[in-house]
Amino acid sequence: MANYITKEGMQRLRMRMNELIAERPAIIKQVVTAREMGDLSENAEYHAARERQRHLENEYNRIKNRLDKLQVIDAANIPKDAVRFGAKV
Protein backbone atom coordinates (compact mmCIF):
# COMPACT_ATOMS: atom_id res chain seq x y z
CA MET A 1 0.00 0.00 0.00
CA ALA A 2 1.37 3.39 -0.99
CA ASN A 3 1.71 6.36 1.28
CA TYR A 4 -0.35 9.23 -0.06
CA ILE A 5 0.31 12.94 0.04
CA THR A 6 -1.28 15.98 -1.51
CA LYS A 7 0.56 18.14 -4.00
CA GLU A 8 0.79 20.86 -1.35
CA GLY A 9 2.23 18.43 1.18
CA MET A 10 4.85 17.30 -1.33
CA GLN A 11 5.78 20.92 -2.01
CA ARG A 12 6.20 21.58 1.73
CA LEU A 13 8.53 18.57 2.08
CA ARG A 14 10.59 19.66 -0.92
CA MET A 15 10.82 23.21 0.43
CA ARG A 16 12.07 21.86 3.76
CA MET A 17 14.68 19.75 1.94
CA ASN A 18 15.84 22.87 0.09
CA GLU A 19 16.09 24.76 3.40
CA LEU A 20 18.22 21.96 4.84
CA ILE A 21 20.46 21.97 1.76
CA ALA A 22 20.89 25.74 2.14
CA GLU A 23 21.85 25.32 5.82
CA ARG A 24 24.57 22.74 5.13
CA PRO A 25 27.42 25.14 4.22
CA ALA A 26 26.94 27.22 7.38
CA ILE A 27 26.97 24.15 9.60
CA ILE A 28 30.04 22.74 7.85
CA LYS A 29 31.76 26.09 8.42
CA GLN A 30 30.82 25.93 12.12
CA VAL A 31 32.33 22.44 12.38
CA VAL A 32 35.55 23.54 10.66
CA THR A 33 35.83 26.68 12.81
CA ALA A 34 35.22 24.72 16.01
CA ARG A 35 37.72 22.04 14.96
CA GLU A 36 40.39 24.71 14.61
CA MET A 37 39.94 25.66 18.29
CA GLY A 38 42.06 22.74 19.42
CA ASP A 39 41.57 19.52 21.36
CA LEU A 40 38.35 17.93 20.10
CA SER A 41 37.80 15.78 23.18
CA GLU A 42 36.99 18.84 25.30
CA ASN A 43 35.73 21.17 22.58
CA ALA A 44 32.06 21.85 23.35
CA GLU A 45 31.62 24.07 20.28
CA TYR A 46 32.85 21.27 18.04
CA HIS A 47 30.54 18.69 19.59
CA ALA A 48 27.57 21.07 19.37
CA ALA A 49 28.31 21.82 15.71
CA ARG A 50 28.64 18.11 14.92
CA GLU A 51 25.34 17.44 16.69
CA ARG A 52 23.63 20.14 14.59
CA GLN A 53 25.18 18.60 11.48
CA ARG A 54 23.92 15.12 12.43
CA HIS A 55 20.46 16.48 13.14
CA LEU A 56 20.34 18.26 9.77
CA GLU A 57 21.56 15.20 7.86
CA ASN A 58 19.13 12.90 9.68
CA GLU A 59 16.18 15.17 8.89
CA TYR A 60 17.29 15.50 5.26
CA ASN A 61 17.62 11.72 4.86
CA ARG A 62 14.30 11.09 6.60
CA ILE A 63 12.50 13.46 4.22
CA LYS A 64 14.34 12.08 1.18
CA ASN A 65 13.41 8.50 2.07
CA ARG A 66 9.83 9.55 2.70
CA LEU A 67 9.59 11.35 -0.66
CA ASP A 68 10.80 8.22 -2.45
CA LYS A 69 7.83 6.26 -1.07
CA LEU A 70 5.03 8.80 -1.49
CA GLN A 71 2.34 8.91 -4.11
CA VAL A 72 0.79 12.30 -4.89
CA ILE A 73 -2.97 12.32 -5.10
CA ASP A 74 -5.42 15.02 -6.10
CA ALA A 75 -7.66 15.59 -3.10
CA ALA A 76 -10.28 17.19 -5.38
CA ASN A 77 -10.91 13.84 -7.08
CA ILE A 78 -11.56 11.87 -3.90
CA PRO A 79 -15.23 10.95 -3.38
CA LYS A 80 -16.77 12.84 -0.48
CA ASP A 81 -19.31 10.17 0.54
CA ALA A 82 -16.98 8.39 3.00
CA VAL A 83 -14.04 9.10 5.26
CA ARG A 84 -10.89 8.73 3.18
CA PHE A 85 -7.53 10.41 2.78
CA GLY A 86 -8.08 14.14 2.43
CA ALA A 87 -11.60 14.03 3.88
CA LYS A 88 -12.64 16.61 6.43
CA VAL A 89 -14.75 15.09 9.16
C-alpha positions as a LaTeX table, in Angstrom:
\begin{tabular}{lrrr}
\hline
Residue & $x$ (\AA) & $y$ (\AA) & $z$ (\AA) \\
\hline
Met1 & 0.00 & 0.00 & 0.00 \\
Ala2 & 1.37 & 3.39 & $-0.99$ \\
Asn3 & 1.71 & 6.36 & 1.28 \\
Tyr4 & $-0.35$ & 9.23 & $-0.06$ \\
Ile5 & 0.31 & 12.94 & 0.04 \\
Thr6 & $-1.28$ & 15.98 & $-1.51$ \\
Lys7 & 0.56 & 18.14 & $-4.00$ \\
Glu8 & 0.79 & 20.86 & $-1.35$ \\
Gly9 & 2.23 & 18.43 & 1.18 \\
Met10 & 4.85 & 17.30 & $-1.33$ \\
Gln11 & 5.78 & 20.92 & $-2.01$ \\
Arg12 & 6.20 & 21.58 & 1.73 \\
Leu13 & 8.53 & 18.57 & 2.08 \\
Arg14 & 10.59 & 19.66 & $-0.92$ \\
Met15 & 10.82 & 23.21 & 0.43 \\
Arg16 & 12.07 & 21.86 & 3.76 \\
Met17 & 14.68 & 19.75 & 1.94 \\
Asn18 & 15.84 & 22.87 & 0.09 \\
Glu19 & 16.09 & 24.76 & 3.40 \\
Leu20 & 18.22 & 21.96 & 4.84 \\
Ile21 & 20.46 & 21.97 & 1.76 \\
Ala22 & 20.89 & 25.74 & 2.14 \\
Glu23 & 21.85 & 25.32 & 5.82 \\
Arg24 & 24.57 & 22.74 & 5.13 \\
Pro25 & 27.42 & 25.14 & 4.22 \\
Ala26 & 26.94 & 27.22 & 7.38 \\
Ile27 & 26.97 & 24.15 & 9.60 \\
Ile28 & 30.04 & 22.74 & 7.85 \\
Lys29 & 31.76 & 26.09 & 8.42 \\
Gln30 & 30.82 & 25.93 & 12.12 \\
Val31 & 32.33 & 22.44 & 12.38 \\
Val32 & 35.55 & 23.54 & 10.66 \\
Thr33 & 35.83 & 26.68 & 12.81 \\
Ala34 & 35.22 & 24.72 & 16.01 \\
Arg35 & 37.72 & 22.04 & 14.96 \\
Glu36 & 40.39 & 24.71 & 14.61 \\
Met37 & 39.94 & 25.66 & 18.29 \\
Gly38 & 42.06 & 22.74 & 19.42 \\
Asp39 & 41.57 & 19.52 & 21.36 \\
Leu40 & 38.35 & 17.93 & 20.10 \\
Ser41 & 37.80 & 15.78 & 23.18 \\
Glu42 & 36.99 & 18.84 & 25.30 \\
Asn43 & 35.73 & 21.17 & 22.58 \\
Ala44 & 32.06 & 21.85 & 23.35 \\
Glu45 & 31.62 & 24.07 & 20.28 \\
Tyr46 & 32.85 & 21.27 & 18.04 \\
His47 & 30.54 & 18.69 & 19.59 \\
Ala48 & 27.57 & 21.07 & 19.37 \\
Ala49 & 28.31 & 21.82 & 15.71 \\
Arg50 & 28.64 & 18.11 & 14.92 \\
Glu51 & 25.34 & 17.44 & 16.69 \\
Arg52 & 23.63 & 20.14 & 14.59 \\
Gln53 & 25.18 & 18.60 & 11.48 \\
Arg54 & 23.92 & 15.12 & 12.43 \\
His55 & 20.46 & 16.48 & 13.14 \\
Leu56 & 20.34 & 18.26 & 9.77 \\
Glu57 & 21.56 & 15.20 & 7.86 \\
Asn58 & 19.13 & 12.90 & 9.68 \\
Glu59 & 16.18 & 15.17 & 8.89 \\
Tyr60 & 17.29 & 15.50 & 5.26 \\
Asn61 & 17.62 & 11.72 & 4.86 \\
Arg62 & 14.30 & 11.09 & 6.60 \\
Ile63 & 12.50 & 13.46 & 4.22 \\
Lys64 & 14.34 & 12.08 & 1.18 \\
Asn65 & 13.41 & 8.50 & 2.07 \\
Arg66 & 9.83 & 9.55 & 2.70 \\
Leu67 & 9.59 & 11.35 & $-0.66$ \\
Asp68 & 10.80 & 8.22 & $-2.45$ \\
Lys69 & 7.83 & 6.26 & $-1.07$ \\
Leu70 & 5.03 & 8.80 & $-1.49$ \\
Gln71 & 2.34 & 8.91 & $-4.11$ \\
Val72 & 0.79 & 12.30 & $-4.89$ \\
Ile73 & $-2.97$ & 12.32 & $-5.10$ \\
Asp74 & $-5.42$ & 15.02 & $-6.10$ \\
Ala75 & $-7.66$ & 15.59 & $-3.10$ \\
Ala76 & $-10.28$ & 17.19 & $-5.38$ \\
Asn77 & $-10.91$ & 13.84 & $-7.08$ \\
Ile78 & $-11.56$ & 11.87 & $-3.90$ \\
Pro79 & $-15.23$ & 10.95 & $-3.38$ \\
Lys80 & $-16.77$ & 12.84 & $-0.48$ \\
Asp81 & $-19.31$ & 10.17 & 0.54 \\
Ala82 & $-16.98$ & 8.39 & 3.00 \\
Val83 & $-14.04$ & 9.10 & 5.26 \\
Arg84 & $-10.89$ & 8.73 & 3.18 \\
Phe85 & $-7.53$ & 10.41 & 2.78 \\
Gly86 & $-8.08$ & 14.14 & 2.43 \\
Ala87 & $-11.60$ & 14.03 & 3.88 \\
Lys88 & $-12.64$ & 16.61 & 6.43 \\
Val89 & $-14.75$ & 15.09 & 9.16 \\
\hline
\end{tabular}
